[in-house]
Amino acid sequence: MTEAIVSAFVTLFVIVDPIAVAPIFIALTKNNSDAERRAMAIKAVAIATVTLVIFALVGEIFLKSLGITLAAFRIAGGVLLFILAIEMVFAHQSGIRTTTSGEEEEAITKKDVSVFPLGIPLIADPGAMASMILLIGERPGDVISQLVVILVLLAVLAVLALSLLMLLVAARIVKYLGVTGVNVISRVFGIVLGALAAQYILDGIRQSFPALA
C-alpha cells in the first residue's frame, strides 16, 4: 500500500514538474499584480485537481465503453510519456504540454491564464491524465484496493498542493535556481520519466501477450 502511494506521488510529481512550471508562470503573469498571481495559481491548481480526479474516477470506464483495453492504453500512455520525457531531457517542444504560437499570443494578452494554459495543459497535461487512468486501473475492485485508490488520490492532491506552493513562490524559485538550474532539474526528471514510460510499455506488452511474461 505504501509502495502504491509513493509510486503515485513520484509519478505525478515527475510528470507535472512544478519546478519547471514556475518560470513559465512568471513569464505569463509578468503584467499581473502579486494578488492576481496568487488568485490565478489557486484557480489553476483547483482546475487541474478536478480534471485529474475525473480522469482517475471515470477514465477506465470511458476506455471500456470504447472497447480499449487497459493494456493497450498502457502502451499508448507509455509512448506519450516517453515523448514528454524526450521533451524534458532535450528541452525540445513536442507539443504535449506546450502551446501553439497563436495560443501563446492569446495567453500573453489574456488577463487570466489560470484555465489555459496554466491549469491545462501545463499542470494537468495529457501525460498526467493518462497516468491517472493507469495508476487507478492497476487496482482491482476489492475493498483494500479501493482504499489504495483513495490513498493514491490523496498522493495526487499532495503533488498538486506542492505545485500550488511552487507557483506561489515562483519568483523566488526562478531567482535562486535561474534558468539553468530549472533546466537541470527538469532534465533529471525527464530521465526518470523515460524509465517509467518504458516500464509502462513493457507492462502493456506483457498484459497483451501473457506468454512473453
Protein Blocks (a to p, Z undefined) as FASTA:
>chain_A
ZZmmmmmmmmmmmmnommlmmmmmmmmmmmbcfklmmmmmmmmmmmmmmmmmmmmmmmmm
mmmmnopafklmmmmmmmmmmmmmmmmmnopaehlmmccfklmmmmmmpmblklpmklpm
klmgfklmmmmmmmmmmpccbfklmmmmmmmmmmmmmmmmmmmmmmmmmmmmmmmnomml
mmmmmmmmmmmmmmmmmmmmmmmmmmmmmmlZZ
